[in-house]
Amino acid sequence: MSYEDLCRKRDNVKDNMSRLSQQAVQDLETEFECVYTYDSSNVKGNKLSPETVRMILEGKTEGIEMTRDAMEIINHNKAFNYMRMFLKKNTYIDEDAVKEINAILVKDLAIGGIYRNVNLIIPGRKHVPPSPEKAYYKIKKFFNDLPYMNEMNTMEKAVYAYAMFVKIHPFVDGNSRTGKLIMNYVLMKDNFLPIYIPKESYMEYVKAFELFASDDDMKPLTELLSSFENAQLDKYIKAIDLA
């Protein structure tokens, strides 16, 4: 799927969104949030079922114990809503906003919104994040450069923003989920749809990320995440065609 094809589909969705009822749009958004939140949390060990995740996101929490897993779901949804609210400011996402996103993600579970002062090893990954001192320099450069990377198209920029953020791993916890929210911010700012990494594609994603982390090869990751964007656009196009 070429970037030009993605742009044509994006424009098709944008131009025809008015054909969908408010309820239809709400259903599509709710379905995305449920799957996105479930998959983002499940790969990190969250044990809640998709049905329980949906109930929590719909506010049907009576009888559901507020365990760490449940708090992760609530926090992720709040962070996603914060990111969408920041979109309305019509400015580029900045360091303070990302610190707030991370703080929301790990609220009452870990210390968030503060750059780490310890070395990290990511379980199951070859990539070792930089030392706290190097990470601090790299994350400052990341935020300074991100708004001006005009040589990249939106999909490349979104993928780079996510992959570089995860490579730096500036926080103690919640880096991947924070990075996905930055990625979706970049996409949504240019009228693309937010995406998630399906659980069944996680190992393929890990291999693609390791290529970026070790060799700065962004192509496999861009192709993979572009396929996820294409799938999201197709859902909306199908709904529009049926309207």
N, C-alpha and C positions, 0 to 999 in steps of 0.2 A: 504494500500500500504506500504510494508516494505521498509526499507532503501536499502536493497540489490536489490529489484526490481527497485527502482529509479536509483541505480547505473548502473544496466544492461541497462536500457533505456537511461541513460546519455551516456554510452559508445557506444551504438548503434547509437545515434545521432552523436556523435563525429567522429566515424569511417566512417560514411556514408554521412557526410555533403558535401563532394566533389561531390556527385551525384546531388546536387541542383545547379541550375544556380545562378550566382551572383544576378540576378534580383529577383529570388525566395527568396533568403536569405534576401535581402533588403526589400521585401514585408512583410516577417514574422516579421522582426525587426521593421518596420514602424508600422505595425498593433499593435504589443505589446506596443510600445511607446505611441501610441494614446490612447489605452485603459488604460494603466497604468497611464498616466498623467491625463486623464479624471477622473478615479475613485479616484485617490489620492487627487485630488482637489475638486471633487464634494462632497465627504463626509465632507469636511470642509466648505461647503456652496457656492462653486463656481457655478454660474448659467449658464455658457456657455454650449452649446449643444455639443455632440460628433462631429458633423459636423464642428462646429466652431473651436473646439480644433484641429481637423485634419488640417484644413486650416492654422491655426497659425503655427503648427509644420512643415507644408510643405512650410512655408514662404509666403503664400498667404494672406497677412495681409491688402491689399488694401481695404479700406472701413470698416475695423474692428476698432472700437474705442479702444484705448489703456487704458482700464479701469483697475481697480485692478484685476479683474478676468482674463483679458488677460495677465497682467504682471505675475500673478501666473503661468500661463501655460508656458510662455516663460522662466521664471526662473527655473521651474521644469525641463524643457528639458535641459537647460544649466547645471544644477546640475547633471543630469543623464549622460550627455556627459563628464562632468568633472570626475565623478566617473569611467567611462569606460576608460578615459585617464589615470587615476591613476593606473588602473589595469596593464597597460603596464610597470610600474616601477618594477613589479615583487617583490613587498615588501608588508608588511601588512599595511592595512589602519591605519593611526595614528591620533592623536589628532588634529594636524594642518590641515590635509586633511578634517576631519569632520567639523572643524570650518569653513573652506572655503566652504564646501558644504552647510552648513547652511546659510552662508553669501550670497551665490548665490541664494538660495531658496527665501530669503526674501528681496532681493535687492530692494531698493526704496519703500518698503512696511513696513518694521520694522527694528529694529536694530538687525543685525545677526552676528554670529561668536563670540559672547561675552557671557560668562556664566551669567545667571540671578542673580540679587541681590534682587529679590522680591519673595514672596511666590506665589504659583499658585494653582488654583482649575481648574480641567478639566471638562468642562460642560458634563453632561451625564455619568460621570464615578464615581464609588465609590472610586477608588484609589486617594489618595491625595499625590502629589509628595513631596519629602523631602524638608526641609528648604534650602535656598541657601548655607549655610555653609555645611550641610550634603551632598547636591547634588555635591558640588565641590569636596569633599573627595571621594564620590562614583564614580564620572566620571573619576577621576584620576586613581582609582583602576581598573575601567572598561577597560581603555586603556592599563594599565599595564598587566592585566590578559588575555585579548582577544587573543593575538597570541599564548598563551601557554596552551590553554584549550584542550589538546590532548585526554582527556578522553571522549570527545563528538565527534560524527560523524559530518560531514559537515552540514547536515540538522539541527541537534540539535544546533550546534554552531551558525548557521545563525539565527535561531529562538531566541536563547538566546540573541544574540547581539542586535536584534531588540527589544525584549521585555524588556530587562534590560535597554536599552537606553531610551525607552519610560517611563519606570517606574521611572527613575531618572529625566527625563524631564529637562535637563541642560540649555536649552535656553528658552527665552520668547516665541518664535514662531517657527513653522516649525519642531517641535521635531519628530512627527510621520513620516513625509515625509523624514526627515534626517535619522531616524531609518530604514526606508524601504530601503534607498539607502545603508546603512551599511550592512543590511541583504543581499541585492543583490550582494554587493561586495564579501561577504563571499561565496555565492553560485557560482558566476561566476569565482572566483579564483580557484575553484575546478571543473570547466567545467560544472557546472549545469547551467540551464537557469534562467534568472531573473524572478521574479514573482510579482504579484500584488494581492491586496485583493479586489475581486469583490464587487461592491456596494451591491448586493443582499445577500452577505455573511457577511456583516459588523456587524450585531448584533450578529451573531454566533462568530465572531472574538472578539467582546467586551467581551462576556461572558468568552471566553477562556483566554483572557488577564487578566481579573479580577481574575481568579483562580491563574494565575502566580503571579500577584501583591500581592494577599493576602496570598496565601499558598505556593508559590514557586512551584506550580504544572505546569510543562511545557508540560506535555503529551498532553492535549487537543489542545493546540496551535500548537504543533509540528505536530500532526495528521492533523489538518486543513491546515496548510501551506504546508505540504507534498502533500496534495491532489491538491493544486494549482500548485506545481512543476510538479506533474504527468500530469496535464492537459496541461501545456506548452510543456512538452516533447512529449505528444501524438500529438500535432499539428505539430511538426517537423517530427515525425515518419510518420504521414499521408502524409505529403508533400514529404518525401523521397520515400515512397512506390509508390506514383503517378508519380514520376520523371522518 
